[in-house]
Amino acid sequence: MSRQKQQEISKYLSEFCKFCEEVDQAYTYNYEDVNSIDKLTQDYLHILELSGCNYKERAKIATKLSQCRQERRAIKDFLEDAESLVKFWRSDKGASLMKALSQVVGNTRKAEEYHKTREYKFRILSDEYGKQND
């Protein structure tokens, strides 16, 4: 990282922790959503089976069923992609790592704040105003 483009390390660590939390929350939400979509699929199938719809009504239901299945597939793909990360973060090792990362973020922020406000206290020489520090 060049000095000109150097950013606060805590920002990147914090964003990573936030990302992991968001993936975990999205995983939980989407996992529950798959069950709702499965129930909706069954509703559409039963309408097609039992309602005695005409051709036009069946076509509309079939279109909704197709959209429902496409949405379910997209959610299932996300769940498959996120599963290993979520399982890791929910494990004992992942939880302890997240706790440690949170501590690292805090310590890094403290160091960054110190660097913004630090002052040098002269030990032998006087500063530019002629005062000697004790």
DSSP file (Angstrom, degrees, kcal/mol; ACC not computed):
  #  RESIDUE AA STRUCTURE BP1 BP2  ACC     N-H-->O    O-->H-N    N-H-->O    O-->H-N    TCO  KAPPA ALPHA  PHI   PSI    X-CA   Y-CA   Z-CA
    1    1 A M              0   0    0      0, 0.0     5,-0.1     0, 0.0     2,-0.1   0.000 360.0 360.0 360.0 127.4    0.0    0.0    0.0
    2    2 A S     >  -     0   0    0      1,-0.1     4,-0.6     3,-0.0     3,-0.2  -0.396 360.0-115.0 -76.5 159.0    1.5    3.4   -0.9
    3    3 A R  T >4 S+     0   0    0      1,-0.2     3,-0.6     2,-0.2    -1,-0.1   0.872 114.8  54.5 -61.6 -37.0    1.5    6.2    1.6
    4    4 A Q  T 34 S+     0   0    0      1,-0.2    -1,-0.2     3,-0.0    -2,-0.0   0.860 116.6  35.7 -67.1 -34.9   -0.8    8.3   -0.5
    5    5 A K  T 34 S+     0   0    0     -3,-0.2    -1,-0.2     2,-0.1    -2,-0.2   0.337  86.5 130.5-100.5   6.3   -3.4    5.6   -0.7
    6    6 A Q    <<  -     0   0    0     -3,-0.6     2,-0.2    -4,-0.6    -3,-0.1  -0.411  36.1-172.8 -66.7 131.0   -2.9    4.2    2.8
    7    7 A Q        -     0   0    0     -2,-0.2     2,-0.3     1,-0.0    -2,-0.1  -0.715  37.2 -74.8-117.4 169.5   -6.2    3.8    4.7
    8    8 A E    >>  -     0   0    0     -2,-0.2     4,-1.0     1,-0.2     3,-0.7  -0.491  33.6-145.8 -67.6 128.7   -6.9    2.9    8.2
    9    9 A I  H 3> S+     0   0    0     -2,-0.3     4,-2.2     1,-0.2     3,-0.4   0.874  98.0  62.2 -61.9 -38.5   -6.4   -0.8    8.8
   10   10 A S  H 3> S+     0   0    0      1,-0.2     4,-2.7     2,-0.2    -1,-0.2   0.824  96.2  60.6 -60.1 -30.4   -9.3   -0.8   11.3
   11   11 A K  H <> S+     0   0    0     -3,-0.7     4,-2.3     2,-0.2    -1,-0.2   0.933 107.7  43.1 -61.5 -45.9  -11.6    0.2    8.5
   12   12 A Y  H  X S+     0   0    0     -4,-1.0     4,-2.2    -3,-0.4    -2,-0.2   0.908 115.2  48.5 -68.6 -42.0  -10.9   -2.9    6.5
   13   13 A L  H  X S+     0   0    0     -4,-2.2     4,-2.3     2,-0.2    -2,-0.2   0.920 112.8  48.8 -62.9 -42.9  -11.0   -5.2    9.6
   14   14 A S  H  X S+     0   0    0     -4,-2.7     4,-2.5    -5,-0.2    -2,-0.2   0.902 110.0  51.2 -64.1 -41.8  -14.3   -3.7   10.6
   15   15 A E  H  X S+     0   0    0     -4,-2.3     4,-2.6    -5,-0.2    -1,-0.2   0.887 109.3  51.3 -63.4 -38.7  -15.8   -4.1    7.1
   16   16 A F  H  X S+     0   0    0     -4,-2.2     4,-2.3     2,-0.2    -2,-0.2   0.929 111.0  47.2 -64.0 -45.2  -14.7   -7.7    7.1
   17   17 A C  H  X S+     0   0    0     -4,-2.3     4,-2.1     1,-0.2    -2,-0.2   0.911 113.3  49.1 -62.0 -42.1  -16.4   -8.4   10.4
   18   18 A K  H  X S+     0   0    0     -4,-2.5     4,-2.6     1,-0.2    -2,-0.2   0.908 109.0  53.1 -63.8 -42.0  -19.5   -6.6    9.3
   19   19 A F  H  X S+     0   0    0     -4,-2.6     4,-2.5     1,-0.2    -2,-0.2   0.926 108.6  49.7 -58.1 -46.5  -19.5   -8.6    6.0
   20   20 A C  H  X S+     0   0    0     -4,-2.3     4,-2.1     1,-0.2    -1,-0.2   0.897 111.5  48.6 -62.5 -40.5  -19.4  -11.9    8.0
   21   21 A E  H  X S+     0   0    0     -4,-2.1     4,-2.4     2,-0.2    -1,-0.2   0.901 111.3  50.2 -64.8 -41.0  -22.3  -10.8   10.2
   22   22 A E  H  X S+     0   0    0     -4,-2.6     4,-2.7     2,-0.2    -2,-0.2   0.895 109.7  50.2 -65.5 -40.3  -24.4   -9.7    7.2
   23   23 A V  H  X S+     0   0    0     -4,-2.5     4,-2.5     2,-0.2    -1,-0.2   0.915 110.8  50.4 -63.3 -42.2  -23.7  -13.1    5.5
   24   24 A D  H  X S+     0   0    0     -4,-2.1     4,-2.1     2,-0.2    -2,-0.2   0.924 113.0  45.3 -61.8 -45.4  -24.8  -14.9    8.6
   25   25 A Q  H  X S+     0   0    0     -4,-2.4     4,-2.5     1,-0.2    -2,-0.2   0.913 113.7  49.1 -64.9 -43.1  -28.0  -12.8    8.9
   26   26 A A  H  X S+     0   0    0     -4,-2.7     4,-2.9     1,-0.2     5,-0.3   0.877 108.8  54.3 -64.2 -37.1  -28.8  -13.3    5.2
   27   27 A Y  H  X S+     0   0    0     -4,-2.5     4,-2.4    -5,-0.2    -1,-0.2   0.940 110.2  45.8 -61.9 -47.5  -28.2  -17.0    5.5
   28   28 A T  H  X S+     0   0    0     -4,-2.1     4,-1.9     2,-0.2    -2,-0.2   0.932 115.3  46.9 -61.1 -47.1  -30.7  -17.3    8.3
   29   29 A Y  H  X S+     0   0    0     -4,-2.5     4,-1.9     1,-0.2    -2,-0.2   0.933 115.3  44.8 -61.7 -47.3  -33.3  -15.1    6.5
   30   30 A N  H  X S+     0   0    0     -4,-2.9     4,-1.9     1,-0.2    -1,-0.2   0.847 108.2  57.6 -68.9 -34.0  -32.9  -17.0    3.2
   31   31 A Y  H  X S+     0   0    0     -4,-2.4     4,-0.9    -5,-0.3    -1,-0.2   0.917 111.1  43.2 -61.6 -42.5  -33.0  -20.4    4.9
   32   32 A E  H  X S+     0   0    0     -4,-1.9     4,-1.3     1,-0.2     3,-0.3   0.852 109.6  58.3 -69.1 -34.6  -36.4  -19.5    6.4
   33   33 A D  H  X S+     0   0    0     -4,-1.9     4,-2.4     1,-0.2    -2,-0.2   0.830  96.3  62.0 -66.3 -32.9  -37.5  -18.0    3.1
   34   34 A V  H  X S+     0   0    0     -4,-1.9     4,-2.4     1,-0.2    -1,-0.2   0.901 101.9  52.4 -60.4 -40.3  -36.9  -21.3    1.2
   35   35 A N  H  X S+     0   0    0     -4,-0.9     4,-1.8    -3,-0.3    -1,-0.2   0.904 109.4  48.7 -62.8 -41.1  -39.5  -23.0    3.5
   36   36 A S  H  X S+     0   0    0     -4,-1.3     4,-2.2     1,-0.2    -2,-0.2   0.908 111.5  49.5 -64.2 -41.5  -42.1  -20.3    2.6
   37   37 A I  H  X S+     0   0    0     -4,-2.4     4,-2.5     1,-0.2    -2,-0.2   0.871 107.3  54.9 -67.2 -36.1  -41.3  -20.6   -1.1
   38   38 A D  H  X S+     0   0    0     -4,-2.4     4,-2.0     2,-0.2    -1,-0.2   0.903 109.3  47.9 -61.3 -40.7  -41.7  -24.4   -0.9
   39   39 A K  H  X S+     0   0    0     -4,-1.8     4,-2.0     2,-0.2    -2,-0.2   0.893 110.6  51.0 -67.2 -39.1  -45.2  -23.9    0.6
   40   40 A L  H  X S+     0   0    0     -4,-2.2     4,-2.5     2,-0.2    -2,-0.2   0.898 107.5  54.2 -63.6 -40.6  -46.1  -21.4   -2.1
   41   41 A T  H  X S+     0   0    0     -4,-2.5     4,-2.5     1,-0.2    -2,-0.2   0.923 107.8  49.7 -57.9 -45.4  -45.0  -24.0   -4.7
   42   42 A Q  H  X S+     0   0    0     -4,-2.0     4,-2.4     1,-0.2    -1,-0.2   0.883 108.4  53.5 -62.8 -38.6  -47.3  -26.5   -3.2
   43   43 A D  H  X S+     0   0    0     -4,-2.0     4,-2.2     2,-0.2    -2,-0.2   0.943 110.3  46.6 -60.0 -48.2  -50.2  -24.0   -3.3
   44   44 A Y  H  X S+     0   0    0     -4,-2.5     4,-2.4     1,-0.2    -2,-0.2   0.914 112.2  50.4 -61.6 -42.7  -49.6  -23.3   -7.0
   45   45 A L  H  X S+     0   0    0     -4,-2.5     4,-2.2     1,-0.2    -1,-0.2   0.897 110.9  48.9 -63.4 -39.5  -49.4  -27.1   -7.7
   46   46 A H  H  X S+     0   0    0     -4,-2.4     4,-3.1     2,-0.2     5,-0.4   0.854 108.3  53.7 -70.1 -33.2  -52.6  -27.7   -5.9
   47   47 A I  H  X S+     0   0    0     -4,-2.2     4,-2.1     2,-0.2     6,-0.4   0.948 111.4  46.0 -62.0 -46.7  -54.4  -24.9   -7.7
   48   48 A L  H  < S+     0   0    0     -4,-2.4     4,-0.3     1,-0.2    -2,-0.2   0.888 119.0  42.4 -61.6 -38.3  -53.3  -26.5  -11.0
   49   49 A E  H  < S+     0   0    0     -4,-2.2    -2,-0.2    -5,-0.2    -1,-0.2   0.898 128.7  20.1 -75.5 -41.7  -54.4  -29.9   -9.8
   50   50 A L  H  < S+     0   0    0     -4,-3.1    -3,-0.2    -5,-0.1    -2,-0.2   0.602 103.1  74.2-112.3 -13.4  -57.7  -29.1   -8.1
   51   51 A S  S  < S-     0   0    0     -4,-2.1    -3,-0.1    -5,-0.4    -1,-0.1   0.732  81.3-134.0 -84.1 -20.2  -59.2  -25.9   -9.2
   52   52 A G        -     0   0    0     -5,-0.3    -4,-0.1    -4,-0.3    -3,-0.1   0.884  39.0-179.9  70.2  37.1  -60.4  -26.7  -12.7
   53   53 A C        -     0   0    0     -6,-0.4    -1,-0.1    -5,-0.2     2,-0.1  -0.262  26.0-116.3 -67.9 155.1  -58.9  -23.6  -14.2
   54   54 A N     >  -     0   0    0      1,-0.1     4,-2.6     4,-0.0     5,-0.2  -0.315  40.0 -89.7 -81.4 177.4  -59.3  -22.7  -17.8
   55   55 A Y  H  > S+     0   0    0      1,-0.2     4,-2.3     2,-0.2     5,-0.2   0.895 125.7  49.8 -57.5 -45.7  -56.3  -22.5  -20.1
   56   56 A K  H  > S+     0   0    0      1,-0.2     4,-1.8     2,-0.2    -1,-0.2   0.898 113.0  46.4 -63.6 -42.7  -55.6  -18.8  -19.5
   57   57 A E  H  > S+     0   0    0      2,-0.2     4,-2.4     1,-0.2    -1,-0.2   0.895 111.8  51.5 -66.9 -40.6  -55.8  -19.2  -15.7
   58   58 A R  H  X S+     0   0    0     -4,-2.6     4,-2.9     1,-0.2    -2,-0.2   0.890 107.6  53.3 -62.8 -38.3  -53.5  -22.2  -15.8
   59   59 A A  H  X S+     0   0    0     -4,-2.3     4,-2.1    -5,-0.2    -1,-0.2   0.901 109.3  48.3 -63.7 -40.9  -51.0  -20.3  -17.9
   60   60 A K  H  X S+     0   0    0     -4,-1.8     4,-2.2     2,-0.2    -2,-0.2   0.921 113.5  46.7 -64.4 -43.9  -50.9  -17.5  -15.3
   61   61 A I  H  X S+     0   0    0     -4,-2.4     4,-2.7     1,-0.2    -2,-0.2   0.905 111.3  52.1 -65.3 -41.2  -50.5  -20.0  -12.4
   62   62 A A  H  X S+     0   0    0     -4,-2.9     4,-2.4     2,-0.2    -1,-0.2   0.884 108.7  50.7 -63.6 -37.7  -47.8  -21.8  -14.4
   63   63 A T  H  X S+     0   0    0     -4,-2.1     4,-2.3     2,-0.2    -1,-0.2   0.922 111.8  47.1 -64.5 -44.1  -45.9  -18.5  -14.9
   64   64 A K  H  X S+     0   0    0     -4,-2.2     4,-2.5     2,-0.2    -2,-0.2   0.889 111.3  52.0 -63.7 -39.2  -46.1  -17.7  -11.2
   65   65 A L  H  X S+     0   0    0     -4,-2.7     4,-2.3     2,-0.2    -2,-0.2   0.916 109.1  49.9 -62.9 -43.2  -44.9  -21.2  -10.4
   66   66 A S  H  X S+     0   0    0     -4,-2.4     4,-2.1     2,-0.2    -2,-0.2   0.914 111.8  47.6 -62.3 -43.8  -42.0  -20.8  -12.8
   67   67 A Q  H  X S+     0   0    0     -4,-2.3     4,-2.3     1,-0.2    -1,-0.2   0.892 110.6  52.9 -63.7 -40.1  -41.0  -17.4  -11.1
   68   68 A C  H  X S+     0   0    0     -4,-2.5     4,-2.3     1,-0.2    -2,-0.2   0.917 110.0  47.3 -60.8 -45.4  -41.4  -19.0   -7.7
   69   69 A R  H  X S+     0   0    0     -4,-2.3     4,-2.3     2,-0.2    -1,-0.2   0.863 110.6  52.0 -67.2 -36.6  -39.0  -21.8   -8.7
   70   70 A Q  H  X S+     0   0    0     -4,-2.1     4,-2.1     2,-0.2    -1,-0.2   0.905 110.4  48.5 -65.8 -40.9  -36.5  -19.4  -10.1
   71   71 A E  H  X S+     0   0    0     -4,-2.3     4,-2.2     2,-0.2    -2,-0.2   0.913 111.1  50.8 -63.8 -42.5  -36.5  -17.4   -6.9
   72   72 A R  H  X S+     0   0    0     -4,-2.3     4,-2.8     1,-0.2    -2,-0.2   0.909 108.7  51.6 -61.9 -42.2  -36.1  -20.5   -4.9
   73   73 A R  H  X S+     0   0    0     -4,-2.3     4,-2.4     2,-0.2    -1,-0.2   0.909 108.7  50.6 -62.2 -42.7  -33.1  -21.6   -7.1
   74   74 A A  H  X S+     0   0    0     -4,-2.1     4,-2.0     2,-0.2    -1,-0.2   0.911 112.9  46.4 -62.2 -42.2  -31.4  -18.2   -6.6
   75   75 A I  H  X S+     0   0    0     -4,-2.2     4,-2.5     2,-0.2    -2,-0.2   0.922 111.6  50.6 -66.3 -44.0  -31.9  -18.5   -2.8
   76   76 A K  H  X S+     0   0    0     -4,-2.8     4,-2.4     1,-0.2    -2,-0.2   0.882 108.0  53.7 -62.5 -38.0  -30.6  -22.0   -2.7
   77   77 A D  H  X S+     0   0    0     -4,-2.4     4,-2.4     2,-0.2    -1,-0.2   0.928 109.6  47.9 -61.3 -44.8  -27.5  -21.0   -4.7
   78   78 A F  H  X S+     0   0    0     -4,-2.0     4,-2.6     1,-0.2     5,-0.2   0.925 110.5  51.8 -61.2 -44.0  -26.8  -18.3   -2.1
   79   79 A L  H  X S+     0   0    0     -4,-2.5     4,-1.4     1,-0.2    -1,-0.2   0.900 110.8  47.7 -60.7 -41.1  -27.2  -20.8    0.7
   80   80 A E  H  < S+     0   0    0     -4,-2.4     4,-0.5     1,-0.2    -1,-0.2   0.898 113.1  48.7 -65.6 -40.3  -24.8  -23.2   -0.9
   81   81 A D  H  < S+     0   0    0     -4,-2.4     4,-0.3     1,-0.2     3,-0.2   0.892 119.3  37.3 -65.3 -40.1  -22.3  -20.4   -1.5
   82   82 A A  H  X S+     0   0    0     -4,-2.6     4,-2.7     1,-0.2     5,-0.3   0.592  91.9  92.2 -89.8 -12.3  -22.5  -19.1    2.1
   83   83 A E  H  X S+     0   0    0     -4,-1.4     4,-2.8     1,-0.2     5,-0.2   0.881  85.9  45.8 -56.5 -47.5  -22.8  -22.4    3.9
   84   84 A S  H  > S+     0   0    0     -4,-0.5     4,-2.0    -3,-0.2    -1,-0.2   0.898 115.0  47.8 -67.7 -37.9  -19.2  -23.1    4.6
   85   85 A L  H  > S+     0   0    0     -4,-0.3     4,-2.6     2,-0.2    -1,-0.2   0.934 114.2  46.5 -64.5 -45.9  -18.5  -19.6    5.8
   86   86 A V  H  X S+     0   0    0     -4,-2.7     4,-2.1     1,-0.2    -2,-0.2   0.913 111.2  51.4 -64.9 -43.1  -21.6  -19.6    8.1
   87   87 A K  H  X S+     0   0    0     -4,-2.8     4,-0.7    -5,-0.3    -1,-0.2   0.905 111.4  48.9 -60.1 -40.8  -20.8  -23.0    9.5
   88   88 A F  H >< S+     0   0    0     -4,-2.0     3,-1.2    -5,-0.2     6,-0.7   0.954 111.6  47.3 -64.3 -48.9  -17.3  -21.8   10.3
   89   89 A W  H 3< S+     0   0    0     -4,-2.6    -1,-0.2     1,-0.3    -2,-0.2   0.818 112.4  51.0 -64.2 -28.9  -18.4  -18.6   12.0
   90   90 A R  H 3< S+     0   0    0     -4,-2.1    -1,-0.3    -5,-0.2    -2,-0.2   0.584  95.6  90.5 -84.1  -9.5  -21.0  -20.5   14.0
   91   91 A S  S <X S-     0   0    0     -3,-1.2     4,-2.6    -4,-0.7     5,-0.2  -0.322  93.8-106.1 -78.7 168.5  -18.5  -23.1   15.2
   92   92 A D  H  > S+     0   0    0      1,-0.2     4,-2.3     2,-0.2     5,-0.2   0.911 121.7  49.2 -60.8 -43.3  -16.5  -22.6   18.4
   93   93 A K  H  > S+     0   0    0      1,-0.2     4,-2.3     2,-0.2    -1,-0.2   0.921 112.5  47.6 -63.1 -43.8  -13.3  -21.8   16.5
   94   94 A G  H  > S+     0   0    0     -6,-0.7     4,-2.6     2,-0.2    -2,-0.2   0.903 111.4  50.0 -65.2 -41.4  -15.1  -19.2   14.3
   95   95 A A  H  X S+     0   0    0     -4,-2.6     4,-2.2    -7,-0.3    -1,-0.2   0.910 112.4  47.0 -64.6 -41.6  -16.8  -17.6   17.3
   96   96 A S  H  X S+     0   0    0     -4,-2.3     4,-2.4    -5,-0.2    -1,-0.2   0.880 112.1  51.1 -68.5 -35.7  -13.5  -17.3   19.1
   97   97 A L  H  X S+     0   0    0     -4,-2.3     4,-2.9     2,-0.2    -2,-0.2   0.916 109.6  49.8 -65.1 -42.3  -11.8  -15.9   16.0
   98   98 A M  H  X S+     0   0    0     -4,-2.6     4,-2.2     2,-0.2    -2,-0.2   0.904 111.2  49.4 -63.2 -40.5  -14.6  -13.3   15.6
   99   99 A K  H  X S+     0   0    0     -4,-2.2     4,-1.8     2,-0.2    -1,-0.2   0.927 112.6  47.6 -63.0 -44.5  -14.2  -12.3   19.2
  100  100 A A  H  X S+     0   0    0     -4,-2.4     4,-2.3     1,-0.2    -2,-0.2   0.900 110.6  51.8 -63.6 -41.2  -10.4  -12.0   18.7
  101  101 A L  H  X S+     0   0    0     -4,-2.9     4,-2.7     1,-0.2    -1,-0.2   0.888 106.8  53.9 -63.2 -38.5  -10.9  -10.0   15.5
  102  102 A S  H  X S+     0   0    0     -4,-2.2     4,-2.1     1,-0.2    -1,-0.2   0.901 109.5  48.0 -62.1 -40.3  -13.2   -7.6   17.3
  103  103 A Q  H  X S+     0   0    0     -4,-1.8     4,-2.7     2,-0.2    -2,-0.2   0.895 110.3  51.8 -66.1 -40.0  -10.5   -7.0   19.9
  104  104 A V  H  X S+     0   0    0     -4,-2.3     4,-2.8     2,-0.2    -2,-0.2   0.913 108.4  51.6 -62.2 -42.4   -7.9   -6.5   17.2
  105  105 A V  H  X S+     0   0    0     -4,-2.7     4,-2.5     2,-0.2    -2,-0.2   0.935 111.4  47.7 -59.9 -45.8  -10.2   -3.9   15.6
  106  106 A G  H  X S+     0   0    0     -4,-2.1     4,-2.1     1,-0.2    -2,-0.2   0.929 113.7  46.0 -61.4 -46.5  -10.5   -2.1   18.9
  107  107 A N  H  X S+     0   0    0     -4,-2.7     4,-2.1     1,-0.2    -1,-0.2   0.888 112.5  51.2 -64.3 -38.6   -6.8   -2.1   19.6
  108  108 A T  H  X S+     0   0    0     -4,-2.8     4,-2.5     2,-0.2    -2,-0.2   0.901 108.8  51.0 -66.4 -40.6   -6.0   -1.0   16.0
  109  109 A R  H  X S+     0   0    0     -4,-2.5     4,-2.6     2,-0.2     5,-0.2   0.907 108.7  52.0 -62.3 -41.6   -8.5    1.9   16.3
  110  110 A K  H  X S+     0   0    0     -4,-2.1     4,-2.4     1,-0.2    -2,-0.2   0.931 111.0  47.2 -59.7 -45.3   -6.8    3.0   19.6
  111  111 A A  H  X S+     0   0    0     -4,-2.1     4,-2.2     1,-0.2    -2,-0.2   0.907 111.8  50.4 -63.5 -41.6   -3.4    3.0   17.9
  112  112 A E  H  X S+     0   0    0     -4,-2.5     4,-1.2     2,-0.2    -1,-0.2   0.899 111.1  48.5 -64.1 -40.7   -4.8    4.9   14.9
  113  113 A E  H  X S+     0   0    0     -4,-2.6     4,-1.3     1,-0.2     3,-0.3   0.903 109.7  52.6 -65.3 -41.2   -6.3    7.5   17.2
  114  114 A Y  H  X S+     0   0    0     -4,-2.4     4,-1.2     1,-0.2     3,-0.5   0.912 106.8  53.1 -59.8 -42.5   -3.1    7.8   19.2
  115  115 A H  H  < S+     0   0    0     -4,-2.2    -1,-0.2     1,-0.2    -2,-0.2   0.796 106.7  53.3 -65.5 -27.8   -1.2    8.4   15.9
  116  116 A K  H  < S+     0   0    0     -4,-1.2    -1,-0.2    -3,-0.3    -2,-0.2   0.802 121.0  28.9 -75.8 -28.6   -3.5   11.3   15.0
  117  117 A T  H  < S+     0   0    0     -4,-1.3    -2,-0.2    -3,-0.5    -1,-0.2   0.368  87.0 127.2-116.3   4.1   -3.1   13.1   18.3
  118  118 A R     <  -     0   0    0     -4,-1.2     2,-0.4    -5,-0.1    -3,-0.0  -0.260  35.6-166.8 -69.0 151.6    0.4   12.3   19.4
  119  119 A E        -     0   0    0      2,-0.0     2,-0.5     0, 0.0    -2,-0.1  -0.977  19.5-124.1-133.8 148.2    2.9   14.9   20.3
  120  120 A Y        -     0   0    0     -2,-0.4     2,-0.7     0, 0.0    -2,-0.0  -0.802  18.0-152.5 -93.7 133.5    6.6   14.7   20.9
  121  121 A K        -     0   0    0     -2,-0.5    11,-0.0     6,-0.0    -2,-0.0  -0.922  21.0-126.1-106.7 116.6    8.0   15.9   24.2
  122  122 A F        -     0   0    0     -2,-0.7    11,-0.2     1,-0.1     5,-0.1  -0.317  21.1-169.1 -61.7 141.1   11.5   17.1   23.9
  123  123 A R  S    S-     0   0    0      3,-0.1    -1,-0.1    11,-0.1     3,-0.1   0.805  80.7  -3.7-100.7 -40.9   13.8   15.4   26.4
  124  124 A I  S    S+     0   0    0      2,-0.1    -2,-0.1     8,-0.0     2,-0.1   0.708 120.7  65.6-119.8 -50.1   16.9   17.5   26.1
  125  125 A L  S    S-     0   0    0      1,-0.1     8,-0.4     7,-0.1     2,-0.2  -0.339  82.4-116.2 -74.0 157.8   16.4   20.1   23.4
  126  126 A S        -     0   0    0      6,-0.1     6,-0.2     1,-0.1    -1,-0.1  -0.641  29.3-115.0 -90.2 155.2   13.9   22.8   23.7
  127  127 A D    >   -     0   0    0      4,-1.9     3,-2.0    -2,-0.2    -1,-0.1  -0.132  45.8 -80.7 -77.9-175.2   10.9   22.9   21.3
  128  128 A E  T 3  S+     0   0    0      1,-0.3    -1,-0.1     2,-0.1    -2,-0.0   0.638 129.0  57.1 -65.5 -15.2   10.5   25.8   18.9
  129  129 A Y  T 3  S-     0   0    0      2,-0.2    -1,-0.3     0, 0.0     3,-0.1   0.408 115.4-110.7 -97.1   0.2    9.0   28.1   21.6
  130  130 A G  S <  S+     0   0    0     -3,-2.0     2,-0.3     1,-0.3    -2,-0.1   0.523  73.0 133.9  86.5   4.9   12.0   27.8   23.8
  131  131 A K        -     0   0    0     -6,-0.0    -4,-1.9     1,-0.0     2,-0.4  -0.676  46.5-143.5 -88.3 142.9   10.3   25.8   26.6
  132  132 A Q        -     0   0    0     -2,-0.3     2,-0.4    -6,-0.2    -6,-0.1  -0.878  13.9-133.2-102.8 138.5   12.1   22.8   27.9
  133  133 A N              0   0    0     -2,-0.4   -12,-0.0    -8,-0.4     0, 0.0  -0.701 360.0 360.0 -90.2 142.1   10.1   19.8   28.9
  134  134 A D              0   0    0     -2,-0.4    -1,-0.1     0, 0.0   -11,-0.1   0.432 360.0 360.0 -93.6 360.0   10.7   18.1   32.2
